[in-house]
């Protein structure tokens, strides 16, 4: 099993844990911000919020 798959299995095994896993930083930024803000608040990413 690859390390990220093992981490995903361990995190999902705990009923009290909630986690978001992203394979790259490019996916994390547009994925985590809306998840933290919620659906009611719009999010408009710019070049300043994306990894370089």
DSSP file (Angstrom, degrees, kcal/mol; ACC not computed):
  #  RESIDUE AA STRUCTURE BP1 BP2  ACC     N-H-->O    O-->H-N    N-H-->O    O-->H-N    TCO  KAPPA ALPHA  PHI   PSI    X-CA   Y-CA   Z-CA
    1    1 A X              0   0    0      0, 0.0     2,-0.1     0, 0.0     5,-0.0   0.000 360.0 360.0 360.0 135.6    0.0    0.0    0.0
    2    2 A X    >>  -     0   0    0      1,-0.1     4,-2.3     4,-0.0     3,-0.6  -0.398 360.0-110.0 -74.2 154.1    1.3    3.4   -0.9
    3    3 A X  H 3> S+     0   0    0      1,-0.3     4,-2.4     2,-0.2     5,-0.2   0.869 117.1  49.6 -55.2 -42.1    1.9    5.9    2.0
    4    4 A X  H 3> S+     0   0    0      1,-0.2     4,-2.1     2,-0.2    -1,-0.3   0.845 110.6  51.0 -69.5 -30.1   -1.0    8.2    1.0
    5    5 A X  H <> S+     0   0    0     -3,-0.6     4,-2.2     2,-0.2    -1,-0.2   0.890 109.8  50.1 -69.7 -39.1   -3.4    5.3    0.7
    6    6 A X  H  X S+     0   0    0     -4,-2.3     4,-2.5     2,-0.2    -2,-0.2   0.916 110.7  49.5 -63.9 -43.1   -2.3    4.1    4.2
    7    7 A X  H  X S+     0   0    0     -4,-2.4     4,-2.6     1,-0.2     5,-0.2   0.922 110.3  50.6 -61.1 -44.2   -2.9    7.6    5.6
    8    8 A X  H  X S+     0   0    0     -4,-2.1     4,-2.2     1,-0.2    -1,-0.2   0.901 110.7  49.3 -61.3 -41.3   -6.3    7.7    4.0
    9    9 A X  H  X S+     0   0    0     -4,-2.2     4,-1.2     2,-0.2    -1,-0.2   0.912 112.0  48.0 -64.3 -43.4   -7.2    4.4    5.5
   10   10 A X  H  X S+     0   0    0     -4,-2.5     4,-0.7     1,-0.2     3,-0.3   0.911 113.0  47.7 -65.3 -42.1   -6.1    5.4    9.0
   11   11 A X  H >< S+     0   0    0     -4,-2.6     3,-0.6     1,-0.2     6,-0.2   0.891 112.5  48.5 -66.8 -38.9   -8.0    8.7    8.9
   12   12 A X  H 3< S+     0   0    0     -4,-2.2    -1,-0.2    -5,-0.2    -2,-0.2   0.689 100.4  67.5 -76.0 -16.9  -11.2    7.1    7.6
   13   13 A X  H 3< S+     0   0    0     -4,-1.2     2,-0.6    -3,-0.3    -1,-0.2   0.780  85.3  78.7 -73.6 -26.5  -11.0    4.4   10.3
   14   14 A X    X<  -     0   0    0     -4,-0.7     3,-0.9    -3,-0.6    -1,-0.0  -0.738  69.0-155.3 -86.7 121.7  -11.6    6.8   13.1
   15   15 A X  T 3  S+     0   0    0     -2,-0.6    -1,-0.1     1,-0.2    -2,-0.0   0.740  92.7  52.5 -68.7 -21.1  -15.3    7.8   13.4
   16   16 A X  T 3  S+     0   0    0     -3,-0.0     2,-0.2     2,-0.0    -1,-0.2   0.589  92.7  91.4 -90.1 -10.3  -14.5   11.1   15.0
   17   17 A X    <   -     0   0    0     -3,-0.9     2,-0.4    -6,-0.2     0, 0.0  -0.593  49.8-171.5 -92.4 148.7  -12.0   12.3   12.4
   18   18 A X        +     0   0    0     -2,-0.2     2,-0.3     2,-0.0    -6,-0.1  -0.997  17.9 166.9-132.9 129.2  -12.7   14.4    9.4
   19   19 A X        -     0   0    0     -2,-0.4     2,-0.5   -11,-0.1    -2,-0.0  -0.993  29.0-151.0-146.4 149.3  -10.0   15.0    6.8
   20   20 A X        -     0   0    0     -2,-0.3     2,-0.5     2,-0.0    -2,-0.0  -0.991  18.1-164.4-117.8 126.9   -9.5   16.2    3.3
   21   21 A X        -     0   0    0     -2,-0.5     2,-0.4   -13,-0.0    -2,-0.0  -0.944   5.3-173.8-114.7 133.0   -6.6   14.7    1.4
   22   22 A X        -     0   0    0     -2,-0.5     6,-0.1     1,-0.1     3,-0.0  -0.962  23.4-144.5-125.4 142.5   -5.2   16.3   -1.8
   23   23 A X  S    S+     0   0    0     -2,-0.4     2,-0.3     1,-0.1    -1,-0.1   0.751  83.3  17.4 -79.3 -23.3   -2.6   14.9   -4.1
   24   24 A X  S  > S-     0   0    0      1,-0.1     4,-1.6     0, 0.0     3,-0.4  -0.946  74.2-114.7-142.1 163.2   -0.9   18.2   -4.9
   25   25 A X  H  > S+     0   0    0     -2,-0.3     4,-1.8     1,-0.2    26,-0.2   0.816 114.8  62.7 -64.7 -31.3   -0.8   21.8   -3.6
   26   26 A X  H  > S+     0   0    0      1,-0.2     4,-0.7     2,-0.2    -1,-0.2   0.842 109.1  40.3 -64.2 -32.6   -2.5   22.9   -6.8
   27   27 A X  H  > S+     0   0    0     -3,-0.4     4,-0.9     2,-0.1    -1,-0.2   0.774 109.5  60.9 -84.1 -28.3   -5.6   20.9   -5.8
   28   28 A X  H  X S+     0   0    0     -4,-1.6     4,-3.3     2,-0.2     5,-0.4   0.918  98.3  55.2 -67.2 -44.2   -5.4   21.7   -2.1
   29   29 A X  H  X S+     0   0    0     -4,-1.8     4,-1.5     1,-0.2     5,-0.3   0.952 113.8  36.7 -61.1 -54.7   -5.9   25.5   -2.5
   30   30 A X  H  < S+     0   0    0     -4,-0.7     4,-0.4     1,-0.2    -1,-0.2   0.684 122.5  49.2 -72.5 -12.5   -9.1   25.5   -4.5
   31   31 A X  H  X S+     0   0    0     -4,-0.9     4,-1.0    -3,-0.2    -2,-0.2   0.869 112.3  41.0 -89.6 -41.2  -10.3   22.5   -2.5
   32   32 A X  H  X S+     0   0    0     -4,-3.3     4,-2.2     2,-0.2     5,-0.2   0.874 107.7  58.1 -80.6 -37.3   -9.7   23.5    1.1
   33   33 A X  H  X S+     0   0    0     -4,-1.5     4,-2.5    -5,-0.4     5,-0.2   0.952 109.4  42.9 -62.8 -51.2  -10.8   27.2    1.0
   34   34 A X  H  > S+     0   0    0     -4,-0.4     4,-2.3    -5,-0.3    -1,-0.2   0.870 112.5  55.7 -62.0 -32.9  -14.3   26.5   -0.1
   35   35 A X  H  < S+     0   0    0     -4,-1.0    -1,-0.2     1,-0.2    -2,-0.2   0.885 112.6  41.7 -65.1 -37.2  -14.6   23.6    2.3
   36   36 A X  H  < S+     0   0    0     -4,-2.2    -2,-0.2    -3,-0.2    -1,-0.2   0.853 117.2  46.8 -76.9 -35.7  -13.6   26.0    5.2
   37   37 A X  H  < S-     0   0    0     -4,-2.5    -2,-0.2    -5,-0.2     3,-0.2   0.828 104.2-136.4 -76.0 -32.1  -15.8   28.9    4.0
   38   38 A X    ><  -     0   0    0     -4,-2.3     3,-0.6    -5,-0.2    -1,-0.1  -0.234  29.6 -72.9  93.3 170.4  -18.9   26.8    3.4
   39   39 A X  T 3  S+     0   0    0      1,-0.2    -1,-0.2    -4,-0.1    -4,-0.1   0.733 121.9  66.1 -76.0 -22.9  -21.3   26.9    0.4
   40   40 A X  T 3  S+     0   0    0     -3,-0.2     2,-0.6     1,-0.1    -1,-0.2   0.740  92.4  66.8 -74.3 -22.4  -22.9   30.2    1.4
   41   41 A X  S <  S-     0   0    0     -3,-0.6    -4,-0.1    -4,-0.2    -1,-0.1  -0.880  82.5-132.6-105.6 121.9  -19.8   32.3    0.9
   42   42 A X        -     0   0    0     -2,-0.6     2,-0.4    -5,-0.0    -2,-0.1  -0.350  16.3-155.6 -69.9 151.9  -18.5   32.7   -2.6
   43   43 A X        -     0   0    0     -2,-0.0     2,-0.6   -13,-0.0    -9,-0.1  -0.992  10.5-174.5-132.0 123.3  -14.7   32.2   -3.2
   44   44 A X        -     0   0    0     -2,-0.4    -2,-0.0     0, 0.0     2,-0.0  -0.873  17.4-150.2-120.7  96.3  -12.9   33.8   -6.2
   45   45 A X        -     0   0    0     -2,-0.6     2,-0.2     4,-0.1    -2,-0.0  -0.320  14.6-170.1 -67.1 147.5   -9.3   32.6   -6.4
   46   46 A X    >>  -     0   0    0     -2,-0.0     3,-1.3     1,-0.0     4,-0.7  -0.712  43.5 -90.0-124.7 178.8   -6.7   34.9   -7.8
   47   47 A X  T 34 S+     0   0    0      1,-0.3     3,-0.3    -2,-0.2    -2,-0.1   0.740 123.9  62.2 -64.1 -20.9   -3.1   34.4   -8.8
   48   48 A X  T 34 S+     0   0    0      1,-0.2    -1,-0.3     4,-0.0     4,-0.1   0.717 102.3  49.1 -77.2 -20.1   -2.1   35.4   -5.3
   49   49 A X  T <4 S+     0   0    0     -3,-1.3     2,-0.3     2,-0.1    -1,-0.2   0.563  95.4  86.1 -95.0  -8.5   -3.9   32.4   -3.8
   50   50 A X  S  < S-     0   0    0     -4,-0.7   -24,-0.1    -3,-0.3   -25,-0.0  -0.706  86.3-105.0 -95.2 143.6   -2.4   29.8   -6.1
   51   51 A X              0   0    0     -2,-0.3    -1,-0.1   -26,-0.2    -2,-0.1  -0.278 360.0 360.0 -62.3 149.2    1.0   28.1   -5.4
   52   52 A X              0   0    0     -4,-0.1    -1,-0.1     0, 0.0    -2,-0.0   0.407 360.0 360.0-107.8 360.0    3.9   29.3   -7.5
